[in-house]
Every structure is written in C-alpha cells, then in structure tokens.
Amino acid sequence: MAYKCAMCGREDTPLLEATVKGVGAVLICPDCWQRLMSENKILAGSSAGGCACG
Ligand SMILES: [Zn+2]
C-alpha cells in the first residue's frame, strides 16, 4: 500500500506523520515537513519518524 504526501503527493520518499494546523494528522514528506515546521504550522507534540500505524 502506497502512501502519498498529503501536501505535494510525493510517494517516492519516506513519509513523516505530523499534525498540521487546520488540516489534522497527515503523512507528509520530509521537504513539506521542514517547510511546515519553518512556517510553524506543525503542532507541538507531533514527532518525526513515528510509525504510520495510526
Ligand atoms: Zn510533500
């Protein structure tokens, strides 16, 4: 089963689980994760590299 980045649709990279403000818990690629983090859009408490078993 393939997972796609909720932001850009990439599926050729390991995805990170993050809770994005206004969006909720999503799987996103490292690029989007860093971008959202730099924009302070990822809620505290979510951690990179967690399991995708939600
Ligand atoms: Zn992405």
mmCIF file of the protein (N, C-alpha, C, O) and its ligand, coordinates in Angstrom:
data_MODEL
# 
_entry.id   MODEL 
# 
loop_
_entity.id 
_entity.type 
_entity.pdbx_number_of_molecules 
1 polymer     1 
2 non-polymer 1 
# 
_entity_poly.entity_id                      1 
_entity_poly.type                           'polypeptide(L)' 
_entity_poly.nstd_linkage                   no 
_entity_poly.nstd_monomer                   no 
_entity_poly.pdbx_seq_one_letter_code       MAYKCAMCGREDTPLLEATVKGVGAVLICPDCWQRLMSENKILAGSSAGGCACG 
_entity_poly.pdbx_seq_one_letter_code_can   MAYKCAMCGREDTPLLEATVKGVGAVLICPDCWQRLMSENKILAGSSAGGCACG 
_entity_poly.pdbx_strand_id                 A 
# 
loop_
_entity_poly_seq.entity_id 
_entity_poly_seq.num 
_entity_poly_seq.mon_id 
_entity_poly_seq.hetero 
1 1  MET n 
1 2  ALA n 
1 3  TYR n 
1 4  LYS n 
1 5  CYS n 
1 6  ALA n 
1 7  MET n 
1 8  CYS n 
1 9  GLY n 
1 10 ARG n 
1 11 GLU n 
1 12 ASP n 
1 13 THR n 
1 14 PRO n 
1 15 LEU n 
1 16 LEU n 
1 17 GLU n 
1 18 ALA n 
1 19 THR n 
1 20 VAL n 
1 21 LYS n 
1 22 GLY n 
1 23 VAL n 
1 24 GLY n 
1 25 ALA n 
1 26 VAL n 
1 27 LEU n 
1 28 ILE n 
1 29 CYS n 
1 30 PRO n 
1 31 ASP n 
1 32 CYS n 
1 33 TRP n 
1 34 GLN n 
1 35 ARG n 
1 36 LEU n 
1 37 MET n 
1 38 SER n 
1 39 GLU n 
1 40 ASN n 
1 41 LYS n 
1 42 ILE n 
1 43 LEU n 
1 44 ALA n 
1 45 GLY n 
1 46 SER n 
1 47 SER n 
1 48 ALA n 
1 49 GLY n 
1 50 GLY n 
1 51 CYS n 
1 52 ALA n 
1 53 CYS n 
1 54 GLY n 
# 
loop_
_struct_asym.id 
_struct_asym.entity_id 
A 1 
B 2 
# 
loop_
_chem_comp.id 
_chem_comp.type 
_chem_comp.mon_nstd_flag 
ALA 'L-peptide linking' y 
ARG 'L-peptide linking' y 
ASN 'L-peptide linking' y 
ASP 'L-peptide linking' y 
CYS 'L-peptide linking' y 
GLN 'L-peptide linking' y 
GLU 'L-peptide linking' y 
GLY 'peptide linking'   y 
ILE 'L-peptide linking' y 
LEU 'L-peptide linking' y 
LYS 'L-peptide linking' y 
MET 'L-peptide linking' y 
PRO 'L-peptide linking' y 
SER 'L-peptide linking' y 
THR 'L-peptide linking' y 
TRP 'L-peptide linking' y 
TYR 'L-peptide linking' y 
VAL 'L-peptide linking' y 
ZN  non-polymer         . 
# 
_pdbx_entity_nonpoly.entity_id   2 
_pdbx_entity_nonpoly.name        ? 
_pdbx_entity_nonpoly.comp_id     ZN 
# 
_pdbx_nonpoly_scheme.asym_id         B 
_pdbx_nonpoly_scheme.entity_id       2 
_pdbx_nonpoly_scheme.mon_id          ZN 
_pdbx_nonpoly_scheme.ndb_seq_num     1 
_pdbx_nonpoly_scheme.pdb_seq_num     101 
_pdbx_nonpoly_scheme.auth_seq_num    101 
_pdbx_nonpoly_scheme.pdb_mon_id      ZN 
_pdbx_nonpoly_scheme.auth_mon_id     ZN 
_pdbx_nonpoly_scheme.pdb_strand_id   A 
_pdbx_nonpoly_scheme.pdb_ins_code    . 
# 
loop_
_atom_site.group_PDB 
_atom_site.id 
_atom_site.type_symbol 
_atom_site.label_atom_id 
_atom_site.label_alt_id 
_atom_site.label_comp_id 
_atom_site.label_asym_id 
_atom_site.label_entity_id 
_atom_site.label_seq_id 
_atom_site.pdbx_PDB_ins_code 
_atom_site.Cartn_x 
_atom_site.Cartn_y 
_atom_site.Cartn_z 
_atom_site.occupancy 
_atom_site.B_iso_or_equiv 
_atom_site.pdbx_formal_charge 
_atom_site.auth_seq_id 
_atom_site.auth_comp_id 
_atom_site.auth_asym_id 
_atom_site.auth_atom_id 
_atom_site.pdbx_PDB_model_num 
ATOM   1   N  N  . MET A 1 1  ? 0.844  -1.193 0.000  1.00 0.00 ? 1   MET A N  1 
ATOM   2   C  CA . MET A 1 1  ? 0.000  0.000  0.000  1.00 0.00 ? 1   MET A CA 1 
ATOM   3   C  C  . MET A 1 1  ? 0.881  1.246  0.000  1.00 0.00 ? 1   MET A C  1 
ATOM   4   O  O  . MET A 1 1  ? 1.748  1.400  0.860  1.00 0.00 ? 1   MET A O  1 
ATOM   5   N  N  . ALA A 1 2  ? 0.662  2.107  -0.940 1.00 0.00 ? 2   ALA A N  1 
ATOM   6   C  CA . ALA A 1 2  ? 1.499  3.295  -1.066 1.00 0.00 ? 2   ALA A CA 1 
ATOM   7   C  C  . ALA A 1 2  ? 0.874  4.475  -0.328 1.00 0.00 ? 2   ALA A C  1 
ATOM   8   O  O  . ALA A 1 2  ? -0.335 4.706  -0.361 1.00 0.00 ? 2   ALA A O  1 
ATOM   9   N  N  . TYR A 1 3  ? 1.747  5.192  0.328  1.00 0.00 ? 3   TYR A N  1 
ATOM   10  C  CA . TYR A 1 3  ? 1.304  6.424  0.995  1.00 0.00 ? 3   TYR A CA 1 
ATOM   11  C  C  . TYR A 1 3  ? 1.833  7.611  0.214  1.00 0.00 ? 3   TYR A C  1 
ATOM   12  O  O  . TYR A 1 3  ? 2.957  7.590  -0.288 1.00 0.00 ? 3   TYR A O  1 
ATOM   13  N  N  . LYS A 1 4  ? 1.031  8.625  0.119  1.00 0.00 ? 4   LYS A N  1 
ATOM   14  C  CA . LYS A 1 4  ? 1.446  9.834  -0.579 1.00 0.00 ? 4   LYS A CA 1 
ATOM   15  C  C  . LYS A 1 4  ? 1.503  10.997 0.391  1.00 0.00 ? 4   LYS A C  1 
ATOM   16  O  O  . LYS A 1 4  ? 0.744  11.066 1.358  1.00 0.00 ? 4   LYS A O  1 
ATOM   17  N  N  . CYS A 1 5  ? 2.420  11.906 0.110  1.00 0.00 ? 5   CYS A N  1 
ATOM   18  C  CA . CYS A 1 5  ? 2.484  13.124 0.899  1.00 0.00 ? 5   CYS A CA 1 
ATOM   19  C  C  . CYS A 1 5  ? 1.166  13.877 0.734  1.00 0.00 ? 5   CYS A C  1 
ATOM   20  O  O  . CYS A 1 5  ? 0.682  14.083 -0.379 1.00 0.00 ? 5   CYS A O  1 
ATOM   21  N  N  . ALA A 1 6  ? 0.602  14.281 1.866  1.00 0.00 ? 6   ALA A N  1 
ATOM   22  C  CA . ALA A 1 6  ? -0.696 14.961 1.826  1.00 0.00 ? 6   ALA A CA 1 
ATOM   23  C  C  . ALA A 1 6  ? -0.590 16.364 1.239  1.00 0.00 ? 6   ALA A C  1 
ATOM   24  O  O  . ALA A 1 6  ? -1.592 16.970 0.858  1.00 0.00 ? 6   ALA A O  1 
ATOM   25  N  N  . MET A 1 7  ? 0.641  16.871 1.171  1.00 0.00 ? 7   MET A N  1 
ATOM   26  C  CA . MET A 1 7  ? 0.820  18.242 0.699  1.00 0.00 ? 7   MET A CA 1 
ATOM   27  C  C  . MET A 1 7  ? 1.165  18.282 -0.788 1.00 0.00 ? 7   MET A C  1 
ATOM   28  O  O  . MET A 1 7  ? 0.577  19.056 -1.543 1.00 0.00 ? 7   MET A O  1 
ATOM   29  N  N  . CYS A 1 8  ? 2.113  17.453 -1.206 1.00 0.00 ? 8   CYS A N  1 
ATOM   30  C  CA . CYS A 1 8  ? 2.593  17.561 -2.584 1.00 0.00 ? 8   CYS A CA 1 
ATOM   31  C  C  . CYS A 1 8  ? 2.386  16.275 -3.376 1.00 0.00 ? 8   CYS A C  1 
ATOM   32  O  O  . CYS A 1 8  ? 2.620  16.246 -4.584 1.00 0.00 ? 8   CYS A O  1 
ATOM   33  N  N  . GLY A 1 9  ? 1.952  15.215 -2.705 1.00 0.00 ? 9   GLY A N  1 
ATOM   34  C  CA . GLY A 1 9  ? 1.638  13.999 -3.428 1.00 0.00 ? 9   GLY A CA 1 
ATOM   35  C  C  . GLY A 1 9  ? 2.818  13.082 -3.713 1.00 0.00 ? 9   GLY A C  1 
ATOM   36  O  O  . GLY A 1 9  ? 2.658  12.071 -4.398 1.00 0.00 ? 9   GLY A O  1 
ATOM   37  N  N  . ARG A 1 10 ? 3.996  13.415 -3.204 1.00 0.00 ? 10  ARG A N  1 
ATOM   38  C  CA . ARG A 1 10 ? 5.144  12.542 -3.413 1.00 0.00 ? 10  ARG A CA 1 
ATOM   39  C  C  . ARG A 1 10 ? 4.909  11.192 -2.764 1.00 0.00 ? 10  ARG A C  1 
ATOM   40  O  O  . ARG A 1 10 ? 4.305  11.099 -1.695 1.00 0.00 ? 10  ARG A O  1 
ATOM   41  N  N  . GLU A 1 11 ? 5.383  10.167 -3.408 1.00 0.00 ? 11  GLU A N  1 
ATOM   42  C  CA . GLU A 1 11 ? 5.307  8.846  -2.793 1.00 0.00 ? 11  GLU A CA 1 
ATOM   43  C  C  . GLU A 1 11 ? 6.607  8.092  -2.969 1.00 0.00 ? 11  GLU A C  1 
ATOM   44  O  O  . GLU A 1 11 ? 6.648  6.877  -2.774 1.00 0.00 ? 11  GLU A O  1 
ATOM   45  N  N  . ASP A 1 12 ? 7.663  8.785  -3.331 1.00 0.00 ? 12  ASP A N  1 
ATOM   46  C  CA . ASP A 1 12 ? 8.954  8.135  -3.517 1.00 0.00 ? 12  ASP A CA 1 
ATOM   47  C  C  . ASP A 1 12 ? 9.904  8.438  -2.365 1.00 0.00 ? 12  ASP A C  1 
ATOM   48  O  O  . ASP A 1 12 ? 11.121 8.327  -2.505 1.00 0.00 ? 12  ASP A O  1 
ATOM   49  N  N  . THR A 1 13 ? 9.339  8.818  -1.235 1.00 0.00 ? 13  THR A N  1 
ATOM   50  C  CA . THR A 1 13 ? 10.177 9.179  -0.099 1.00 0.00 ? 13  THR A CA 1 
ATOM   51  C  C  . THR A 1 13 ? 9.503  8.716  1.181  1.00 0.00 ? 13  THR A C  1 
ATOM   52  O  O  . THR A 1 13 ? 8.276  8.638  1.245  1.00 0.00 ? 13  THR A O  1 
ATOM   53  N  N  . PRO A 1 14 ? 10.295 8.410  2.198  1.00 0.00 ? 14  PRO A N  1 
ATOM   54  C  CA . PRO A 1 14 ? 9.664  8.058  3.484  1.00 0.00 ? 14  PRO A CA 1 
ATOM   55  C  C  . PRO A 1 14 ? 8.832  9.219  3.992  1.00 0.00 ? 14  PRO A C  1 
ATOM   56  O  O  . PRO A 1 14 ? 9.252  10.375 3.923  1.00 0.00 ? 14  PRO A O  1 
ATOM   57  N  N  . LEU A 1 15 ? 7.658  8.907  4.498  1.00 0.00 ? 15  LEU A N  1 
ATOM   58  C  CA . LEU A 1 15 ? 6.767  9.961  4.960  1.00 0.00 ? 15  LEU A CA 1 
ATOM   59  C  C  . LEU A 1 15 ? 6.792  10.070 6.476  1.00 0.00 ? 15  LEU A C  1 
ATOM   60  O  O  . LEU A 1 15 ? 7.031  9.098  7.193  1.00 0.00 ? 15  LEU A O  1 
ATOM   61  N  N  . LEU A 1 16 ? 6.542  11.265 6.928  1.00 0.00 ? 16  LEU A N  1 
ATOM   62  C  CA . LEU A 1 16 ? 6.510  11.540 8.354  1.00 0.00 ? 16  LEU A CA 1 
ATOM   63  C  C  . LEU A 1 16 ? 5.081  11.849 8.763  1.00 0.00 ? 16  LEU A C  1 
ATOM   64  O  O  . LEU A 1 16 ? 4.326  12.465 8.010  1.00 0.00 ? 16  LEU A O  1 
ATOM   65  N  N  . GLU A 1 17 ? 4.718  11.419 9.955  1.00 0.00 ? 17  GLU A N  1 
ATOM   66  C  CA . GLU A 1 17 ? 3.396  11.747 10.458 1.00 0.00 ? 17  GLU A CA 1 
ATOM   67  C  C  . GLU A 1 17 ? 3.481  13.061 11.213 1.00 0.00 ? 17  GLU A C  1 
ATOM   68  O  O  . GLU A 1 17 ? 4.349  13.241 12.067 1.00 0.00 ? 17  GLU A O  1 
ATOM   69  N  N  . ALA A 1 18 ? 2.588  13.967 10.900 1.00 0.00 ? 18  ALA A N  1 
ATOM   70  C  CA . ALA A 1 18 ? 2.593  15.264 11.560 1.00 0.00 ? 18  ALA A CA 1 
ATOM   71  C  C  . ALA A 1 18 ? 1.170  15.743 11.730 1.00 0.00 ? 18  ALA A C  1 
ATOM   72  O  O  . ALA A 1 18 ? 0.275  15.390 10.963 1.00 0.00 ? 18  ALA A O  1 
ATOM   73  N  N  . THR A 1 19 ? 0.982  16.556 12.752 1.00 0.00 ? 19  THR A N  1 
ATOM   74  C  CA . THR A 1 19 ? -0.326 17.184 12.937 1.00 0.00 ? 19  THR A CA 1 
ATOM   75  C  C  . THR A 1 19 ? -0.217 18.633 12.479 1.00 0.00 ? 19  THR A C  1 
ATOM   76  O  O  . THR A 1 19 ? 0.432  19.461 13.119 1.00 0.00 ? 19  THR A O  1 
ATOM   77  N  N  . VAL A 1 20 ? -0.864 18.915 11.365 1.00 0.00 ? 20  VAL A N  1 
ATOM   78  C  CA . VAL A 1 20 ? -0.755 20.229 10.750 1.00 0.00 ? 20  VAL A CA 1 
ATOM   79  C  C  . VAL A 1 20 ? -1.956 21.072 11.144 1.00 0.00 ? 20  VAL A C  1 
ATOM   80  O  O  . VAL A 1 20 ? -3.099 20.619 11.096 1.00 0.00 ? 20  VAL A O  1 
ATOM   81  N  N  . LYS A 1 21 ? -1.669 22.311 11.535 1.00 0.00 ? 21  LYS A N  1 
ATOM   82  C  CA . LYS A 1 21 ? -2.741 23.206 11.927 1.00 0.00 ? 21  LYS A CA 1 
ATOM   83  C  C  . LYS A 1 21 ? -3.746 23.375 10.789 1.00 0.00 ? 21  LYS A C  1 
ATOM   84  O  O  . LYS A 1 21 ? -3.371 23.653 9.650  1.00 0.00 ? 21  LYS A O  1 
ATOM   85  N  N  . GLY A 1 22 ? -5.011 23.205 11.110 1.00 0.00 ? 22  GLY A N  1 
ATOM   86  C  CA . GLY A 1 22 ? -6.053 23.394 10.124 1.00 0.00 ? 22  GLY A CA 1 
ATOM   87  C  C  . GLY A 1 22 ? -6.268 22.202 9.221  1.00 0.00 ? 22  GLY A C  1 
ATOM   88  O  O  . GLY A 1 22 ? -7.190 22.184 8.406  1.00 0.00 ? 22  GLY A O  1 
ATOM   89  N  N  . VAL A 1 23 ? -5.405 21.197 9.370  1.00 0.00 ? 23  VAL A N  1 
ATOM   90  C  CA . VAL A 1 23 ? -5.502 20.035 8.497  1.00 0.00 ? 23  VAL A CA 1 
ATOM   91  C  C  . VAL A 1 23 ? -5.737 18.769 9.311  1.00 0.00 ? 23  VAL A C  1 
ATOM   92  O  O  . VAL A 1 23 ? -6.591 17.948 8.977  1.00 0.00 ? 23  VAL A O  1 
ATOM   93  N  N  . GLY A 1 24 ? -4.962 18.628 10.386 1.00 0.00 ? 24  GLY A N  1 
ATOM   94  C  CA . GLY A 1 24 ? -5.061 17.433 11.199 1.00 0.00 ? 24  GLY A CA 1 
ATOM   95  C  C  . GLY A 1 24 ? -3.856 16.535 10.988 1.00 0.00 ? 24  GLY A C  1 
ATOM   96  O  O  . GLY A 1 24 ? -2.835 16.966 10.450 1.00 0.00 ? 24  GLY A O  1 
ATOM   97  N  N  . ALA A 1 25 ? -3.977 15.293 11.412 1.00 0.00 ? 25  ALA A N  1 
ATOM   98  C  CA . ALA A 1 25 ? -2.858 14.363 11.306 1.00 0.00 ? 25  ALA A CA 1 
ATOM   99  C  C  . ALA A 1 25 ? -2.737 13.862 9.874  1.00 0.00 ? 25  ALA A C  1 
ATOM   100 O  O  . ALA A 1 25 ? -3.677 13.305 9.308  1.00 0.00 ? 25  ALA A O  1 
ATOM   101 N  N  . VAL A 1 26 ? -1.574 14.072 9.312  1.00 0.00 ? 26  VAL A N  1 
ATOM   102 C  CA . VAL A 1 26 ? -1.346 13.673 7.932  1.00 0.00 ? 26  VAL A CA 1 
ATOM   103 C  C  . VAL A 1 26 ? 0.045  13.078 7.801  1.00 0.00 ? 26  VAL A C  1 
ATOM   104 O  O  . VAL A 1 26 ? 0.889  13.218 8.686  1.00 0.00 ? 26  VAL A O  1 
ATOM   105 N  N  . LEU A 1 27 ? 0.263  12.413 6.681  1.00 0.00 ? 27  LEU A N  1 
ATOM   106 C  CA . LEU A 1 27 ? 1.594  11.940 6.337  1.00 0.00 ? 27  LEU A CA 1 
ATOM   107 C  C  . LEU A 1 27 ? 2.166  12.878 5.284  1.00 0.00 ? 27  LEU A C  1 
ATOM   108 O  O  . LEU A 1 27 ? 1.544  13.138 4.254  1.00 0.00 ? 27  LEU A O  1 
ATOM   109 N  N  . ILE A 1 28 ? 3.350  13.375 5.563  1.00 0.00 ? 28  ILE A N  1 
ATOM   110 C  CA . ILE A 1 28 ? 3.970  14.310 4.639  1.00 0.00 ? 28  ILE A CA 1 
ATOM   111 C  C  . ILE A 1 28 ? 5.435  13.949 4.439  1.00 0.00 ? 28  ILE A C  1 
ATOM   112 O  O  . ILE A 1 28 ? 6.043  13.280 5.275  1.00 0.00 ? 28  ILE A O  1 
ATOM   113 N  N  . CYS A 1 29 ? 5.986  14.398 3.329  1.00 0.00 ? 29  CYS A N  1 
ATOM   114 C  CA . CYS A 1 29 ? 7.381  14.106 3.020  1.00 0.00 ? 29  CYS A CA 1 
ATOM   115 C  C  . CYS A 1 29 ? 8.298  15.030 3.822  1.00 0.00 ? 29  CYS A C  1 
ATOM   116 O  O  . CYS A 1 29 ? 7.852  16.061 4.325  1.00 0.00 ? 29  CYS A O  1 
ATOM   117 N  N  . PRO A 1 30 ? 9.562  14.671 3.941  1.00 0.00 ? 30  PRO A N  1 
ATOM   118 C  CA . PRO A 1 30 ? 10.489 15.497 4.736  1.00 0.00 ? 30  PRO A CA 1 
ATOM   119 C  C  . PRO A 1 30 ? 10.555 16.937 4.252  1.00 0.00 ? 30  PRO A C  1 
ATOM   120 O  O  . PRO A 1 30 ? 10.684 17.848 5.069  1.00 0.00 ? 30  PRO A O  1 
ATOM   121 N  N  . ASP A 1 31 ? 10.472 17.164 2.958  1.00 0.00 ? 31  ASP A N  1 
ATOM   122 C  CA . ASP A 1 31 ? 10.529 18.533 2.444  1.00 0.00 ? 31  ASP A CA 1 
ATOM   123 C  C  . ASP A 1 31 ? 9.359  19.364 2.963  1.00 0.00 ? 31  ASP A C  1 
ATOM   124 O  O  . ASP A 1 31 ? 9.540  20.486 3.436  1.00 0.00 ? 31  ASP A O  1 
ATOM   125 N  N  . CYS A 1 32 ? 8.163  18.800 2.870  1.00 0.00 ? 32  CYS A N  1 
ATOM   126 C  CA . CYS A 1 32 ? 6.991  19.515 3.342  1.00 0.00 ? 32  CYS A CA 1 
ATOM   127 C  C  . CYS A 1 32 ? 7.039  19.660 4.861  1.00 0.00 ? 32  CYS A C  1 
ATOM   128 O  O  . CYS A 1 32 ? 6.630  20.682 5.412  1.00 0.00 ? 32  CYS A O  1 
ATOM   129 N  N  . TRP A 1 33 ? 7.546  18.622 5.530  1.00 0.00 ? 33  TRP A N  1 
ATOM   130 C  CA . TRP A 1 33 ? 7.630  18.677 6.992  1.00 0.00 ? 33  TRP A CA 1 
ATOM   131 C  C  . TRP A 1 33 ? 8.503  19.851 7.415  1.00 0.00 ? 33  TRP A C  1 
ATOM   132 O  O  . TRP A 1 33 ? 8.140  20.609 8.314  1.00 0.00 ? 33  TRP A O  1 
ATOM   133 N  N  . GLN A 1 34 ? 9.644  19.997 6.771  1.00 0.00 ? 34  GLN A N  1 
ATOM   134 C  CA . GLN A 1 34 ? 10.546 21.093 7.128  1.00 0.00 ? 34  GLN A CA 1 
ATOM   135 C  C  . GLN A 1 34 ? 9.925  22.439 6.784  1.00 0.00 ? 34  GLN A C  1 
ATOM   136 O  O  . GLN A 1 34 ? 10.056 23.408 7.531  1.00 0.00 ? 34  GLN A O  1 
ATOM   137 N  N  . ARG A 1 35 ? 9.245  22.483 5.641  1.00 0.00 ? 35  ARG A N  1 
ATOM   138 C  CA . ARG A 1 35 ? 8.624  23.751 5.241  1.00 0.00 ? 35  ARG A CA 1 
ATOM   139 C  C  . ARG A 1 35 ? 7.537  24.145 6.233  1.00 0.00 ? 35  ARG A C  1 
ATOM   140 O  O  . ARG A 1 35 ? 7.476  25.291 6.679  1.00 0.00 ? 35  ARG A O  1 
ATOM   141 N  N  . LEU A 1 36 ? 6.679  23.187 6.575  1.00 0.00 ? 36  LEU A N  1 
ATOM   142 C  CA . LEU A 1 36 ? 5.599  23.479 7.512  1.00 0.00 ? 36  LEU A CA 1 
ATOM   143 C  C  . LEU A 1 36 ? 6.148  23.813 8.889  1.00 0.00 ? 36  LEU A C  1 
ATOM   144 O  O  . LEU A 1 36 ? 5.633  24.689 9.584  1.00 0.00 ? 36  LEU A O  1 
ATOM   145 N  N  . MET A 1 37 ? 7.206  23.098 9.273  1.00 0.00 ? 37  MET A N  1 
ATOM   146 C  CA . MET A 1 37 ? 7.801  23.381 10.574 1.00 0.00 ? 37  MET A CA 1 
ATOM   147 C  C  . MET A 1 37 ? 8.365  24.801 10.606 1.00 0.00 ? 37  MET A C  1 
ATOM   148 O  O  . MET A 1 37 ? 8.217  25.512 11.600 1.00 0.00 ? 37  MET A O  1 
ATOM   149 N  N  . SER A 1 38 ? 9.012  25.210 9.511  1.00 0.00 ? 38  SER A N  1 
ATOM   150 C  CA . SER A 1 38 ? 9.587  26.549 9.462  1.00 0.00 ? 38  SER A CA 1 
ATOM   151 C  C  . SER A 1 38 ? 8.498  27.612 9.459  1.00 0.00 ? 38  SER A C  1 
ATOM   152 O  O  . SER A 1 38 ? 8.725  28.749 9.873  1.00 0.00 ? 38  SER A O  1 
ATOM   153 N  N  . GLU A 1 39 ? 7.316  27.234 8.988  1.00 0.00 ? 39  GLU A N  1 
ATOM   154 C  CA . GLU A 1 39 ? 6.181  28.161 8.994  1.00 0.00 ? 39  GLU A CA 1 
ATOM   155 C  C  . GLU A 1 39 ? 5.361  28.024 10.269 1.00 0.00 ? 39  GLU A C  1 
ATOM   156 O  O  . GLU A 1 39 ? 4.317  28.658 10.424 1.00 0.00 ? 39  GLU A O  1 
ATOM   157 N  N  . ASN A 1 40 ? 5.849  27.189 11.176 1.00 0.00 ? 40  ASN A N  1 
ATOM   158 C  CA . ASN A 1 40 ? 5.198  26.986 12.469 1.00 0.00 ? 40  ASN A CA 1 
ATOM   159 C  C  . ASN A 1 40 ? 3.779  26.451 12.308 1.00 0.00 ? 40  ASN A C  1 
ATOM   160 O  O  . ASN A 1 40 ? 2.871  26.843 13.040 1.00 0.00 ? 40  ASN A O  1 
ATOM   161 N  N  . LYS A 1 41 ? 3.600  25.563 11.355 1.00 0.00 ? 41  LYS A N  1 
ATOM   162 C  CA . LYS A 1 41 ? 2.260  25.019 11.113 1.00 0.00 ? 41  LYS A CA 1 
ATOM   163 C  C  . LYS A 1 41 ? 2.098  23.597 11.634 1.00 0.00 ? 41  LYS A C  1 
ATOM   164 O  O  . LYS A 1 41 ? 1.030  22.997 11.511 1.00 0.00 ? 41  LYS A O  1 
ATOM   165 N  N  . ILE A 1 42 ? 3.159  23.072 12.211 1.00 0.00 ? 42  ILE A N  1 
ATOM   166 C  CA . ILE A 1 42 ? 3.067  21.734 12.781 1.00 0.00 ? 42  ILE A CA 1 
ATOM   167 C  C  . ILE A 1 42 ? 2.902  21.856 14.286 1.00 0.00 ? 42  ILE A C  1 
ATOM   168 O  O  . ILE A 1 42 ? 3.700  22.506 14.961 1.00 0.00 ? 42  ILE A O  1 
ATOM   169 N  N  . LEU A 1 43 ? 1.862  21.226 14.801 1.00 0.00 ? 43  LEU A N  1 
ATOM   170 C  CA . LEU A 1 43 ? 1.562  21.340 16.214 1.00 0.00 ? 43  LEU A CA 1 
ATOM   171 C  C  . LEU A 1 43 ? 2.615  20.642 17.054 1.00 0.00 ? 43  LEU A C  1 
ATOM   172 O  O  . LEU A 1 43 ? 3.116  19.578 16.690 1.00 0.00 ? 43  LEU A O  1 
ATOM   173 N  N  . ALA A 1 44 ? 2.940  21.246 18.167 1.00 0.00 ? 44  ALA A N  1 
ATOM   174 C  CA . ALA A 1 44 ? 3.883  20.646 19.089 1.00 0.00 ? 44  ALA A CA 1 
ATOM   175 C  C  . ALA A 1 44 ? 3.329  19.312 19.585 1.00 0.00 ? 44  ALA A C  1 
ATOM   176 O  O  . ALA A 1 44 ? 2.121  19.146 19.752 1.00 0.00 ? 44  ALA A O  1 
ATOM   177 N  N  . GLY A 1 45 ? 4.214  18.394 19.811 1.00 0.00 ? 45  GLY A N  1 
ATOM   178 C  CA . GLY A 1 45 ? 3.793  17.105 20.286 1.00 0.00 ? 45  GLY A CA 1 
ATOM   179 C  C  . GLY A 1 45 ? 3.885  16.053 19.198 1.00 0.00 ? 45  GLY A C  1 
ATOM   180 O  O  . GLY A 1 45 ? 4.029  14.865 19.489 1.00 0.00 ? 45  GLY A O  1 
ATOM   181 N  N  . SER A 1 46 ? 3.803  16.478 17.957 1.00 0.00 ? 46  SER A N  1 
ATOM   182 C  CA . SER A 1 46 ? 4.000  15.522 16.884 1.00 0.00 ? 46  SER A CA 1 
ATOM   183 C  C  . SER A 1 46 ? 5.492  15.350 16.666 1.00 0.00 ? 46  SER A C  1 
ATOM   184 O  O  . SER A 1 46 ? 6.260  16.307 16.758 1.00 0.00 ? 46  SER A O  1 
ATOM   185 N  N  . SER A 1 47 ? 5.887  14.139 16.381 1.00 0.00 ? 47  SER A N  1 
ATOM   186 C  CA . SER A 1 47 ? 7.309  13.872 16.258 1.00 0.00 ? 47  SER A CA 1 
ATOM   187 C  C  . SER A 1 47 ? 7.612  13.244 14.903 1.00 0.00 ? 47  SER A C  1 
ATOM   188 O  O  . SER A 1 47 ? 6.793  12.524 14.332 1.00 0.00 ? 47  SER A O  1 
ATOM   189 N  N  . ALA A 1 48 ? 8.772  13.526 14.420 1.00 0.00 ? 48  ALA A N  1 
ATOM   190 C  CA . ALA A 1 48 ? 9.196  12.957 13.153 1.00 0.00 ? 48  ALA A CA 1 
ATOM   191 C  C  . ALA A 1 48 ? 9.596  11.504 13.333 1.00 0.00 ? 48  ALA A C  1 
ATOM   192 O  O  . ALA A 1 48 ? 10.124 11.121 14.377 1.00 0.00 ? 48  ALA A O  1 
ATOM   193 N  N  . GLY A 1 49 ? 9.352  10.727 12.348 1.00 0.00 ? 49  GLY A N  1 
ATOM   194 C  CA . GLY A 1 49 ? 9.846  9.358  12.339 1.00 0.00 ? 49  GLY A CA 1 
ATOM   195 C  C  . GLY A 1 49 ? 9.018  8.392  13.136 1.00 0.00 ? 49  GLY A C  1 
ATOM   196 O  O  . GLY A 1 49 ? 9.465  7.279  13.415 1.00 0.00 ? 49  GLY A O  1 
ATOM   197 N  N  . GLY A 1 50 ? 7.815  8.789  13.513 1.00 0.00 ? 50  GLY A N  1 
ATOM   198 C  CA . GLY A 1 50 ? 6.960  7.853  14.228 1.00 0.00 ? 50  GLY A CA 1 
ATOM   199 C  C  . GLY A 1 50 ? 6.409  6.803  13.285 1.00 0.00 ? 50  GLY A C  1 
ATOM   200 O  O  . GLY A 1 50 ? 6.565  6.903  12.068 1.00 0.00 ? 50  GLY A O  1 
ATOM   201 N  N  . CYS A 1 51 ? 5.771  5.808  13.844 1.00 0.00 ? 51  CYS A N  1 
ATOM   202 C  CA . CYS A 1 51 ? 5.200  4.787  12.987 1.00 0.00 ? 51  CYS A CA 1 
ATOM   203 C  C  . CYS A 1 51 ? 3.950  5.314  12.313 1.00 0.00 ? 51  CYS A C  1 
ATOM   204 O  O  . CYS A 1 51 ? 3.308  6.237  12.814 1.00 0.00 ? 51  CYS A O  1 
ATOM   205 N  N  . ALA A 1 52 ? 3.606  4.734  11.185 1.00 0.00 ? 52  ALA A N  1 
ATOM   206 C  CA . ALA A 1 52 ? 2.453  5.188  10.432 1.00 0.00 ? 52  ALA A CA 1 
ATOM   207 C  C  . ALA A 1 52 ? 1.267  4.287  10.699 1.00 0.00 ? 52  ALA A C  1 
ATOM   208 O  O  . ALA A 1 52 ? 0.457  4.010  9.815  1.00 0.00 ? 52  ALA A O  1 
ATOM   209 N  N  . CYS A 1 53 ? 1.185  3.836  11.935 1.00 0.00 ? 53  CYS A N  1 
ATOM   210 C  CA . CYS A 1 53 ? 0.161  2.844  12.247 1.00 0.00 ? 53  CYS A CA 1 
ATOM   211 C  C  . CYS A 1 53 ? -1.122 3.468  12.772 1.00 0.00 ? 53  CYS A C  1 
ATOM   212 O  O  . CYS A 1 53 ? -1.955 2.756  13.334 1.00 0.00 ? 53  CYS A O  1 
ATOM   213 N  N  . GLY A 1 54 ? -1.310 4.764  12.610 1.00 0.00 ? 54  GLY A N  1 
ATOM   214 C  CA . GLY A 1 54 ? -2.458 5.440  13.193 1.00 0.00 ? 54  GLY A CA 1 
ATOM   215 C  C  . GLY A 1 54 ? -3.763 4.990  12.667 1.00 0.00 ? 54  GLY A C  1 
ATOM   216 O  O  . GLY A 1 54 ? -4.805 5.493  13.088 1.00 0.00 ? 54  GLY A O  1 
HETATM 217 ZN ZN . ZN  B 2 .  ? 5.488  16.758 0.316  1.00 0.00 2 101 ZN  A ZN 1 
# 
